[in-house]
Amino acid sequence: MSNNLNNEDYFSNLFTDYPDIVKAKDLKKMLPQIGKNKIYKLLQEKKIYSKKIGRDYYIPKASVIKYLMEK
């Protein structure tokens, strides 16, 4: 469990330059090794929690951290 908390702290510190809610284009910058199509697939399959409002996805930064911790 201690290792899990260390990972969370690491990822939280890694994304300090980003707001608490990001859009898909920001997610692409946060996860540069993942392509645009894969990002939208992750969002559509709810592997990364998001809310779709109109054409835009709104993603809590905490969801990105959770996704990275599960990998």
DOMI-617238 format. One line per field, with one value per atom (N, C-alpha, C, O, CB): residue number from 1; residue in three letters; chain; atom name; x, y, z. Coordinates in nm, 2 decimals, always signed. Glycine has a CB too. Layout:
N
num	(NUM, ...)
residu	(ala, ...)
chaine	(A, ...)
atome	(CA, ...)
xx	(X, ...)
yy	(Y, ...)
zz	(Z, ...)
This chain:
71
num	(1, 1, 1, 1, 1, 2, 2, 2, 2, 2, 3, 3, 3, 3, 3, 4, 4, 4, 4, 4, 5, 5, 5, 5, 5, 6, 6, 6, 6, 6, 7, 7, 7, 7, 7, 8, 8, 8, 8, 8, 9, 9, 9, 9, 9, 10, 10, 10, 10, 10, 11, 11, 11, 11, 11, 12, 12, 12, 12, 12, 13, 13, 13, 13, 13, 14, 14, 14, 14, 14, 15, 15, 15, 15, 15, 16, 16, 16, 16, 16, 17, 17, 17, 17, 17, 18, 18, 18, 18, 18, 19, 19, 19, 19, 19, 20, 20, 20, 20, 20, 21, 21, 21, 21, 21, 22, 22, 22, 22, 22, 23, 23, 23, 23, 23, 24, 24, 24, 24, 24, 25, 25, 25, 25, 25, 26, 26, 26, 26, 26, 27, 27, 27, 27, 27, 28, 28, 28, 28, 28, 29, 29, 29, 29, 29, 30, 30, 30, 30, 30, 31, 31, 31, 31, 31, 32, 32, 32, 32, 32, 33, 33, 33, 33, 33, 34, 34, 34, 34, 34, 35, 35, 35, 35, 35, 36, 36, 36, 36, 36, 37, 37, 37, 37, 37, 38, 38, 38, 38, 38, 39, 39, 39, 39, 39, 40, 40, 40, 40, 40, 41, 41, 41, 41, 41, 42, 42, 42, 42, 42, 43, 43, 43, 43, 43, 44, 44, 44, 44, 44, 45, 45, 45, 45, 45, 46, 46, 46, 46, 46, 47, 47, 47, 47, 47, 48, 48, 48, 48, 48, 49, 49, 49, 49, 49, 50, 50, 50, 50, 50, 51, 51, 51, 51, 51, 52, 52, 52, 52, 52, 53, 53, 53, 53, 53, 54, 54, 54, 54, 54, 55, 55, 55, 55, 55, 56, 56, 56, 56, 56, 57, 57, 57, 57, 57, 58, 58, 58, 58, 58, 59, 59, 59, 59, 59, 60, 60, 60, 60, 60, 61, 61, 61, 61, 61, 62, 62, 62, 62, 62, 63, 63, 63, 63, 63, 64, 64, 64, 64, 64, 65, 65, 65, 65, 65, 66, 66, 66, 66, 66, 67, 67, 67, 67, 67, 68, 68, 68, 68, 68, 69, 69, 69, 69, 69, 70, 70, 70, 70, 70, 71, 71, 71, 71, 71)
residu	(met, met, met, met, met, ser, ser, ser, ser, ser, asn, asn, asn, asn, asn, asn, asn, asn, asn, asn, leu, leu, leu, leu, leu, asn, asn, asn, asn, asn, asn, asn, asn, asn, asn, glu, glu, glu, glu, glu, asp, asp, asp, asp, asp, tyr, tyr, tyr, tyr, tyr, phe, phe, phe, phe, phe, ser, ser, ser, ser, ser, asn, asn, asn, asn, asn, leu, leu, leu, leu, leu, phe, phe, phe, phe, phe, thr, thr, thr, thr, thr, asp, asp, asp, asp, asp, tyr, tyr, tyr, tyr, tyr, pro, pro, pro, pro, pro, asp, asp, asp, asp, asp, ile, ile, ile, ile, ile, val, val, val, val, val, lys, lys, lys, lys, lys, ala, ala, ala, ala, ala, lys, lys, lys, lys, lys, asp, asp, asp, asp, asp, leu, leu, leu, leu, leu, lys, lys, lys, lys, lys, lys, lys, lys, lys, lys, met, met, met, met, met, leu, leu, leu, leu, leu, pro, pro, pro, pro, pro, gln, gln, gln, gln, gln, ile, ile, ile, ile, ile, gly, gly, gly, gly, gly, lys, lys, lys, lys, lys, asn, asn, asn, asn, asn, lys, lys, lys, lys, lys, ile, ile, ile, ile, ile, tyr, tyr, tyr, tyr, tyr, lys, lys, lys, lys, lys, leu, leu, leu, leu, leu, leu, leu, leu, leu, leu, gln, gln, gln, gln, gln, glu, glu, glu, glu, glu, lys, lys, lys, lys, lys, lys, lys, lys, lys, lys, ile, ile, ile, ile, ile, tyr, tyr, tyr, tyr, tyr, ser, ser, ser, ser, ser, lys, lys, lys, lys, lys, lys, lys, lys, lys, lys, ile, ile, ile, ile, ile, gly, gly, gly, gly, gly, arg, arg, arg, arg, arg, asp, asp, asp, asp, asp, tyr, tyr, tyr, tyr, tyr, tyr, tyr, tyr, tyr, tyr, ile, ile, ile, ile, ile, pro, pro, pro, pro, pro, lys, lys, lys, lys, lys, ala, ala, ala, ala, ala, ser, ser, ser, ser, ser, val, val, val, val, val, ile, ile, ile, ile, ile, lys, lys, lys, lys, lys, tyr, tyr, tyr, tyr, tyr, leu, leu, leu, leu, leu, met, met, met, met, met, glu, glu, glu, glu, glu, lys, lys, lys, lys, lys)
chaine	(A, A, A, A, A, A, A, A, A, A, A, A, A, A, A, A, A, A, A, A, A, A, A, A, A, A, A, A, A, A, A, A, A, A, A, A, A, A, A, A, A, A, A, A, A, A, A, A, A, A, A, A, A, A, A, A, A, A, A, A, A, A, A, A, A, A, A, A, A, A, A, A, A, A, A, A, A, A, A, A, A, A, A, A, A, A, A, A, A, A, A, A, A, A, A, A, A, A, A, A, A, A, A, A, A, A, A, A, A, A, A, A, A, A, A, A, A, A, A, A, A, A, A, A, A, A, A, A, A, A, A, A, A, A, A, A, A, A, A, A, A, A, A, A, A, A, A, A, A, A, A, A, A, A, A, A, A, A, A, A, A, A, A, A, A, A, A, A, A, A, A, A, A, A, A, A, A, A, A, A, A, A, A, A, A, A, A, A, A, A, A, A, A, A, A, A, A, A, A, A, A, A, A, A, A, A, A, A, A, A, A, A, A, A, A, A, A, A, A, A, A, A, A, A, A, A, A, A, A, A, A, A, A, A, A, A, A, A, A, A, A, A, A, A, A, A, A, A, A, A, A, A, A, A, A, A, A, A, A, A, A, A, A, A, A, A, A, A, A, A, A, A, A, A, A, A, A, A, A, A, A, A, A, A, A, A, A, A, A, A, A, A, A, A, A, A, A, A, A, A, A, A, A, A, A, A, A, A, A, A, A, A, A, A, A, A, A, A, A, A, A, A, A, A, A, A, A, A, A, A, A, A, A, A, A, A, A, A, A, A, A, A, A, A, A, A, A, A, A, A, A, A, A, A, A)
atome	(N, CA, C, O, CB, N, CA, C, O, CB, N, CA, C, O, CB, N, CA, C, O, CB, N, CA, C, O, CB, N, CA, C, O, CB, N, CA, C, O, CB, N, CA, C, O, CB, N, CA, C, O, CB, N, CA, C, O, CB, N, CA, C, O, CB, N, CA, C, O, CB, N, CA, C, O, CB, N, CA, C, O, CB, N, CA, C, O, CB, N, CA, C, O, CB, N, CA, C, O, CB, N, CA, C, O, CB, N, CA, C, O, CB, N, CA, C, O, CB, N, CA, C, O, CB, N, CA, C, O, CB, N, CA, C, O, CB, N, CA, C, O, CB, N, CA, C, O, CB, N, CA, C, O, CB, N, CA, C, O, CB, N, CA, C, O, CB, N, CA, C, O, CB, N, CA, C, O, CB, N, CA, C, O, CB, N, CA, C, O, CB, N, CA, C, O, CB, N, CA, C, O, CB, N, CA, C, O, CB, N, CA, C, O, CB, N, CA, C, O, CB, N, CA, C, O, CB, N, CA, C, O, CB, N, CA, C, O, CB, N, CA, C, O, CB, N, CA, C, O, CB, N, CA, C, O, CB, N, CA, C, O, CB, N, CA, C, O, CB, N, CA, C, O, CB, N, CA, C, O, CB, N, CA, C, O, CB, N, CA, C, O, CB, N, CA, C, O, CB, N, CA, C, O, CB, N, CA, C, O, CB, N, CA, C, O, CB, N, CA, C, O, CB, N, CA, C, O, CB, N, CA, C, O, CB, N, CA, C, O, CB, N, CA, C, O, CB, N, CA, C, O, CB, N, CA, C, O, CB, N, CA, C, O, CB, N, CA, C, O, CB, N, CA, C, O, CB, N, CA, C, O, CB, N, CA, C, O, CB, N, CA, C, O, CB, N, CA, C, O, CB, N, CA, C, O, CB, N, CA, C, O, CB, N, CA, C, O, CB, N, CA, C, O, CB)
xx	(+0.08, +0.00, +0.09, +0.05, -0.09, +0.20, +0.28, +0.34, +0.35, +0.40, +0.37, +0.41, +0.30, +0.33, +0.45, +0.18, +0.07, +0.06, +0.03, -0.06, +0.07, +0.07, +0.19, +0.17, +0.07, +0.30, +0.42, +0.39, +0.43, +0.54, +0.33, +0.29, +0.20, +0.21, +0.23, +0.10, +0.00, +0.06, +0.03, -0.11, +0.15, +0.22, +0.31, +0.32, +0.31, +0.37, +0.46, +0.37, +0.41, +0.52, +0.26, +0.18, +0.11, +0.10, +0.07, +0.08, +0.02, +0.12, +0.08, -0.03, +0.24, +0.35, +0.38, +0.42, +0.47, +0.37, +0.40, +0.31, +0.35, +0.40, +0.18, +0.08, +0.04, -0.07, -0.04, +0.13, +0.09, +0.07, +0.00, +0.20, +0.12, +0.10, -0.04, -0.07, +0.21, -0.11, -0.24, -0.35, -0.34, -0.26, -0.47, -0.58, -0.64, -0.61, -0.69, -0.74, -0.80, -0.89, -0.91, -0.88, -0.94, -1.02, -0.95, -0.92, -1.17, -0.92, -0.85, -0.94, -1.04, -0.72, -0.91, -0.98, -0.89, -0.77, -1.01, -0.94, -0.87, -0.73, -0.64, -0.95, -0.73, -0.60, -0.50, -0.38, -0.62, -0.54, -0.45, -0.40, -0.29, -0.51, -0.50, -0.47, -0.36, -0.27, -0.59, -0.36, -0.26, -0.13, -0.02, -0.30, -0.12, +0.01, +0.05, +0.17, -0.01, -0.04, -0.01, +0.05, +0.13, -0.13, -0.01, +0.03, +0.08, +0.01, -0.09, +0.20, +0.24, +0.27, +0.27, +0.37, +0.29, +0.31, +0.19, +0.19, +0.38, +0.07, -0.06, -0.11, -0.11, -0.16, -0.15, -0.20, -0.34, -0.41, -0.20, -0.38, -0.51, -0.62, -0.72, -0.52, -0.62, -0.73, -0.74, -0.85, -0.71, -0.63, -0.63, -0.69, -0.76, -0.49, -0.65, -0.71, -0.86, -0.93, -0.65, -0.91, -1.06, -1.12, -1.23, -1.10, -1.05, -1.10, -1.11, -1.20, -1.01, -1.00, -1.00, -1.11, -1.17, -0.86, -1.14, -1.25, -1.39, -1.47, -1.24, -1.40, -1.53, -1.56, -1.68, -1.54, -1.46, -1.47, -1.47, -1.48, -1.36, -1.46, -1.46, -1.35, -1.35, -1.59, -1.23, -1.11, -1.05, -0.99, -1.01, -1.07, -1.04, -1.17, -1.24, -0.93, -1.21, -1.34, -1.35, -1.25, -1.37, -1.46, -1.48, -1.62, -1.71, -1.40, -1.66, -1.79, -1.78, -1.70, -1.85, -1.88, -1.88, -1.99, -2.11, -1.90, -1.95, -2.05, -2.03, -1.93, -2.02, -2.14, -2.13, -2.03, -2.04, -2.09, -1.93, -1.83, -1.70, -1.61, -1.79, -1.70, -1.57, -1.58, -1.69, -1.54, -1.47, -1.46, -1.39, -1.29, -1.38, -1.45, -1.39, -1.34, -1.42, -1.49, -1.21, -1.15, -1.09, -1.00, -1.04, -1.13, -1.07, -0.92, -0.89, -1.14, -0.83, -0.69, -0.67, -0.59, -0.61, -0.75, -0.75, -0.78, -0.72, -0.85, -0.86, -0.89, -0.77, -0.74, -1.01, -0.69, -0.57, -0.47, -0.41, -0.51, -0.46, -0.36, -0.41, -0.32, -0.36, -0.54, -0.59, -0.56, -0.52, -0.74, -0.58, -0.55, -0.40, -0.37, -0.59, -0.31, -0.17, -0.13, -0.04, -0.09, -0.20, -0.16, -0.21, -0.15, -0.23, -0.31, -0.36, -0.28, -0.28, -0.51, -0.20, -0.12, +0.00, +0.07, -0.08)
yy	(-0.12, +0.00, +0.13, +0.22, +0.00, +0.12, +0.24, +0.27, +0.39, +0.21, +0.17, +0.19, +0.26, +0.34, +0.06, +0.22, +0.28, +0.43, +0.51, +0.21, +0.46, +0.61, +0.68, +0.80, +0.62, +0.62, +0.69, +0.71, +0.82, +0.60, +0.62, +0.63, +0.75, +0.83, +0.50, +0.75, +0.86, +1.00, +1.09, +0.84, +1.01, +1.13, +1.17, +1.28, +1.12, +1.07, +1.09, +1.15, +1.25, +0.96, +1.08, +1.13, +1.26, +1.34, +1.02, +1.29, +1.41, +1.53, +1.63, +1.41, +1.50, +1.60, +1.62, +1.73, +1.57, +1.51, +1.52, +1.61, +1.67, +1.38, +1.62, +1.69, +1.82, +1.87, +1.61, +1.88, +2.01, +2.12, +2.22, +2.04, +2.12, +2.23, +2.22, +2.32, +2.23, +2.12, +2.10, +2.14, +2.12, +1.96, +2.19, +2.22, +2.09, +1.98, +2.30, +2.10, +1.98, +1.91, +1.78, +2.02, +1.98, +1.92, +1.95, +2.07, +1.97, +1.84, +1.86, +1.81, +1.74, +1.79, +1.86, +1.81, +1.70, +1.68, +1.93, +1.64, +1.53, +1.58, +1.51, +1.48, +1.71, +1.76, +1.77, +1.75, +1.89, +1.80, +1.81, +1.67, +1.65, +1.88, +1.58, +1.44, +1.38, +1.31, +1.35, +1.42, +1.38, +1.44, +1.37, +1.43, +1.56, +1.61, +1.54, +1.52, +1.76, +1.50, +1.43, +1.29, +1.24, +1.43, +1.23, +1.09, +1.09, +1.04, +1.00, +1.15, +1.16, +1.03, +1.03, +1.24, +0.92, +0.79, +0.73, +0.62, +0.70, +0.78, +0.73, +0.82, +0.94, +0.72, +0.76, +0.83, +0.89, +0.85, +0.74, +0.98, +1.05, +0.95, +0.96, +1.15, +0.85, +0.76, +0.67, +0.64, +0.67, +0.63, +0.54, +0.62, +0.57, +0.49, +0.75, +0.83, +0.84, +0.82, +0.98, +0.86, +0.87, +0.73, +0.72, +0.91, +0.62, +0.49, +0.47, +0.41, +0.38, +0.51, +0.49, +0.57, +0.53, +0.54, +0.69, +0.77, +0.71, +0.71, +0.92, +0.66, +0.60, +0.47, +0.45, +0.58, +0.40, +0.27, +0.29, +0.20, +0.18, +0.42, +0.45, +0.39, +0.37, +0.41, +0.37, +0.32, +0.44, +0.42, +0.26, +0.56, +0.68, +0.76, +0.79, +0.77, +0.78, +0.85, +0.99, +1.06, +0.85, +1.02, +1.15, +1.18, +1.09, +1.16, +1.30, +1.35, +1.41, +1.49, +1.45, +1.37, +1.43, +1.53, +1.50, +1.32, +1.65, +1.76, +1.82, +1.88, +1.87, +1.81, +1.84, +1.75, +1.63, +1.99, +1.81, +1.74, +1.72, +1.65, +1.80, +1.78, +1.78, +1.68, +1.66, +1.92, +1.61, +1.53, +1.61, +1.68, +1.40, +1.60, +1.67, +1.56, +1.48, +1.77, +1.56, +1.45, +1.51, +1.59, +1.38, +1.45, +1.49, +1.44, +1.33, +1.44, +1.53, +1.49, +1.37, +1.29, +1.61, +1.35, +1.24, +1.11, +1.00, +1.25, +1.11, +0.99, +0.95, +0.83, +1.02, +1.05, +1.02, +0.95, +0.85, +1.15, +1.00, +0.94, +0.80, +0.71, +1.03, +0.78, +0.65, +0.55, +0.44, +0.65, +0.59, +0.51, +0.47, +0.35, +0.58, +0.56, +0.53, +0.44, +0.36, +0.66, +0.45, +0.37, +0.22, +0.13, +0.42, +0.21, +0.07, +0.00, -0.12, +0.08, +0.07, +0.01, -0.06, -0.12, +0.12)
zz	(+0.00, +0.00, +0.00, -0.06, +0.12, +0.07, +0.07, -0.07, -0.10, +0.17, -0.15, -0.28, -0.36, -0.45, -0.35, -0.34, -0.41, -0.38, -0.47, -0.38, -0.26, -0.22, -0.28, -0.33, -0.07, -0.29, -0.35, -0.50, -0.55, -0.34, -0.57, -0.71, -0.73, -0.82, -0.77, -0.64, -0.65, -0.63, -0.70, -0.55, -0.53, -0.51, -0.64, -0.68, -0.39, -0.69, -0.81, -0.92, -0.98, -0.85, -0.96, -1.07, -1.04, -1.13, -1.10, -0.91, -0.88, -0.90, -0.95, -0.73, -0.86, -0.88, -1.03, -1.07, -0.80, -1.10, -1.24, -1.32, -1.42, -1.30, -1.29, -1.36, -1.29, -1.31, -1.38, -1.22, -1.14, -1.24, -1.20, -1.05, -1.36, -1.45, -1.52, -1.60, -1.56, -1.50, -1.57, -1.47, -1.35, -1.62, -1.52, -1.43, -1.38, -1.43, -1.51, -1.29, -1.23, -1.33, -1.32, -1.11, -1.43, -1.54, -1.67, -1.70, -1.54, -1.75, -1.87, -1.99, -1.97, -1.87, -2.11, -2.23, -2.30, -2.26, -2.32, -2.40, -2.47, -2.52, -2.52, -2.58, -2.57, -2.63, -2.52, -2.54, -2.70, -2.40, -2.28, -2.24, -2.21, -2.16, -2.25, -2.22, -2.31, -2.27, -2.22, -2.44, -2.53, -2.49, -2.51, -2.67, -2.44, -2.39, -2.26, -2.24, -2.36, -2.18, -2.05, -2.08, -2.01, -1.96, -2.18, -2.22, -2.36, -2.45, -2.20, -2.39, -2.53, -2.60, -2.72, -2.53, -2.53, -2.59, -2.64, -2.71, -2.49, -2.61, -2.66, -2.77, -2.76, -2.54, -2.88, -2.99, -2.97, -2.88, -3.12, -3.06, -3.05, -3.05, -2.97, -3.16, -3.15, -3.16, -3.04, -2.99, -3.28, -2.98, -2.86, -2.74, -2.66, -2.83, -2.73, -2.63, -2.63, -2.53, -2.63, -2.75, -2.77, -2.74, -2.68, -2.91, -2.77, -2.74, -2.59, -2.54, -2.81, -2.52, -2.38, -2.31, -2.21, -2.32, -2.36, -2.31, -2.34, -2.26, -2.37, -2.46, -2.50, -2.43, -2.39, -2.65, -2.40, -2.32, -2.17, -2.10, -2.36, -2.13, -1.99, -1.91, -1.79, -1.92, -1.98, -1.91, -1.84, -1.73, -2.01, -1.89, -1.82, -1.80, -1.90, -1.90, -1.68, -1.65, -1.72, -1.71, -1.50, -1.78, -1.84, -1.85, -1.84, -1.98, -1.88, -1.91, -2.05, -2.08, -1.80, -2.13, -2.27, -2.27, -2.24, -2.38, -2.30, -2.31, -2.45, -2.48, -2.19, -2.52, -2.66, -2.73, -2.73, -2.68, -2.80, -2.87, -2.78, -2.82, -3.00, -2.67, -2.59, -2.47, -2.41, -2.53, -2.44, -2.32, -2.21, -2.24, -2.35, -2.09, -1.98, -1.88, -1.84, -1.91, -1.85, -1.78, -1.65, -1.65, -1.86, -1.53, -1.41, -1.41, -1.45, -1.28, -1.36, -1.36, -1.27, -1.30, -1.30, -1.17, -1.08, -1.16, -1.12, -0.96, -1.26, -1.34, -1.42, -1.44, -1.44, -1.47, -1.54, -1.45, -1.49, -1.61, -1.33, -1.23, -1.20, -1.19, -1.10, -1.18, -1.15, -1.26, -1.23, -1.12, -1.38, -1.50, -1.50, -1.53, -1.63, -1.48, -1.48, -1.36, -1.38, -1.47, -1.25, -1.14, -1.16, -1.11, -1.01, -1.24, -1.27, -1.38, -1.38, -1.32, -1.45, -1.56, -1.51, -1.58, -1.66)
